[in-house]
Amino acid sequence: MQMTALAPLFNMLPTPIIVLQDTQPYLNHRIVFMNQRFVDMTGWTSEDSPDKDTWWENAYPVYGLSKSGSATVGTGNGQCHRNG
């Protein structure tokens, strides 16, 4: 089923929804649809988050998560420590 057929249904739902294009073997899938509830709740459009990696960096900027390393959260002192 095409996204154009599902978009009206997804836009009626009260739950934020994003749909990713499965581009195996790559893990950074392109975002092909965001329903209006997702845009309303996050303030992000497809221009702000065109793919999964960009969305992750927008969603969790405090933790400094990126492709170049990882972060350890919950160290007991409210700090986040980046590894790598």
Secondary structure, 3 states (H helix, E strand, C coil): CCHHHHHHHHHHCCCCCEEECCCCCCCCCEEEEECHHHHHHHCCCCCCCCEHHHHHHHHCCCCCCECCEEEECCCCCCCCEEEC
